[in-house]
Amino acid sequence: MNAKTGIKAILLSVLLLPALAVADYSKTTGSFEETVALDGAVLLDVDTGSGSIDISAGSGGEASIVGKIKVRRESFWRKNPDAEAIIKQVQDNPPIQLSDGRLRVGYFKDKSLGKKVSISYEITVPANTEVVADTGSGSITVTDIAAPVSADTGSGSVKLENIGGPAKADTGSGSVKANGVAGSFEADTGSGSVYLMQTAPGDVEIDTGSGSAELKGVVGALHVDTGSGRVVVEGRQEGPWKIDTGSGSVRISLPDDAAFTLDAESSSSSITVNHPLEVQGKISKKHIKGDVRGGGPLLKVDTGSGSIKID
C-alpha cells in the first residue's frame, strides 16, 4: 500500500465511524405504553434527565403514557453492551406511580437504572390535571390543560397552548411560546425569545438574558427584564408595569383612555409618547416623567440602548 492509498483508507475510516455509530445507536431504543385509571383530579409530575415531554388533554378518567427509551452509550464509539437488558427492565417496570393524588412519571426506584437511559414522554390526561414537567435537556409542549402548568427545561424550547390557569415556563437555553394563558404567567430564559398571548387577567413576569419579548393581551401588573432584546407589549395596566432592557427598543400599546404615571428613560435614543402627557420636572429627550390623564399605575421603562414608543 502506498502512502496516498493509506491516507485515503484512514480518511474513509474516519468518515464512516460516525455513521456506524449512529447505525449502532438505533439498536439501543425501545418503548412502553401504559394506561392509568384516575379517580378524580390529580397532579401530573413528569421528570426526565434527557428527553422531550409532550402533554395534552384526553378523555376523562385515565392517563395514557407512552415512553420512548434510549440507552445511553458508554462512549461516543461504544454502545452499552447490556442495552437490550436495560430496555427490558424499563419496559417491565415503567417509572410510573400513582399515590395520594399525584401521578409521578420518570422517577426510578432504582436510580442507577435511570442514569442509563433517556426517555421522551407523550402523555394524555384529563383537562383538569395540574402539570409539573421537568427535563434536563429537551423540549416541553403542554396543550389544552385547564389547570396550573409549570414547565422547566435545562436546554430546549417550551410551548404552552390553551392553558386554563396560571403558567410558568423556565429554560436555560431556548424559546418560550405561550399562546393562550388564562391567568398569571412567569417565563425565564437564559437565551431565547418569549411570546405570550394572555386570555384572562393575571400578573406577568418575564426575564430573559438574551432574547426578545412579545406580550399580548396583558391585564395585570407586569415586570420585564431582558439583557438584550426588543420588547413589545399590548394590554391594559391593572398594576405597575416595569420594563428594563440593556439593549433593545420598547414598544407599548395601551387603550386610548389609559391613565398612568410615566417614568421613561433611554440612554441613547428617542422617546415617543402618543398620549396627552403632563410633564413633571425638566424636559429631556432621554428621560421623561409625567402623568397621563391625571396619572395612575406606574409605567416605568428603561433601555440602555434603543428607542421607546408608547401608543
Secondary structure as the mmCIF struct_conf table of DSSP 4:
data_model
#
loop_
_struct_conf.conf_type_id
_struct_conf.id
_struct_conf.beg_label_comp_id
_struct_conf.beg_label_asym_id
_struct_conf.beg_label_seq_id
_struct_conf.end_label_comp_id
_struct_conf.end_label_asym_id
_struct_conf.end_label_seq_id
HELX_RH_AL_P HELX_RH_AL_P1 ALA A 3 TYR A 25
HELX_RH_3T_P HELX_RH_3T_P1 SER A 26 THR A 28
STRN STRN1 THR A 29 ALA A 37
BEND BEND1 ASP A 39 GLY A 40
STRN STRN2 LEU A 43 THR A 48
BEND BEND2 GLY A 49 GLY A 51
STRN STRN3 ILE A 53 ALA A 57
TURN_TY1_P TURN_TY1_P1 GLY A 60 GLY A 61
STRN STRN4 GLU A 62 VAL A 71
HELX_LH_PP_P HELX_LH_PP_P1 ARG A 72 ARG A 73
BEND BEND3 GLU A 74 TRP A 77
TURN_TY1_P TURN_TY1_P2 PRO A 81 ASP A 82
HELX_RH_AL_P HELX_RH_AL_P2 ALA A 83 ASP A 92
BEND BEND4 ASN A 93 ASN A 93
BEND BEND5 PRO A 95 PRO A 95
STRN STRN5 ILE A 96 SER A 99
TURN_TY1_P TURN_TY1_P3 ASP A 100 GLY A 101
STRN STRN6 ARG A 102 VAL A 105
BEND BEND6 GLY A 106 GLY A 106
BEND BEND7 LYS A 109 ASP A 110
HELX_RH_AL_P HELX_RH_AL_P3 LYS A 111 GLY A 114
TURN_TY1_P TURN_TY1_P4 LYS A 115 LYS A 116
STRN STRN7 VAL A 117 VAL A 125
TURN_TY1_P TURN_TY1_P5 ALA A 127 ASN A 128
STRN STRN8 GLU A 130 THR A 135
BEND BEND8 GLY A 136 GLY A 138
STRN STRN9 ILE A 140 THR A 143
BEND BEND9 ASP A 144 ASP A 144
BEND BEND10 ALA A 147 ALA A 147
STRN STRN10 VAL A 149 THR A 153
BEND BEND11 GLY A 154 GLY A 156
STRN STRN11 VAL A 158 ILE A 163
BEND BEND12 GLY A 164 GLY A 165
STRN STRN12 ALA A 167 THR A 171
BEND BEND13 GLY A 172 GLY A 174
STRN STRN13 VAL A 176 ALA A 182
BEND BEND14 GLY A 183 GLY A 183
STRN STRN14 PHE A 185 THR A 189
BEND BEND15 GLY A 190 GLY A 192
STRN STRN15 VAL A 194 ALA A 200
STRN STRN16 VAL A 204 THR A 208
BEND BEND16 GLY A 209 SER A 210
STRN STRN17 ALA A 213 THR A 226
BEND BEND17 GLY A 227 SER A 228
STRN STRN18 VAL A 231 THR A 245
BEND BEND18 GLY A 246 GLY A 248
STRN STRN19 VAL A 250 SER A 253
TURN_TY1_P TURN_TY1_P6 ASP A 256 ASP A 257
STRN STRN20 PHE A 260 SER A 266
BEND BEND19 SER A 267 SER A 269
STRN STRN21 ILE A 271 VAL A 273
BEND BEND20 HIS A 275 HIS A 275
STRN STRN22 LEU A 277 VAL A 279
BEND BEND21 GLY A 281 LYS A 282
BEND BEND22 LYS A 285 LYS A 286
STRN STRN23 HIS A 287 VAL A 292
TURN_TY1_P TURN_TY1_P7 ARG A 293 GLY A 294
BEND BEND23 PRO A 297 PRO A 297
STRN STRN24 LEU A 298 THR A 303
BEND BEND24 GLY A 304 GLY A 306
STRN STRN25 ILE A 308 ILE A 310
#
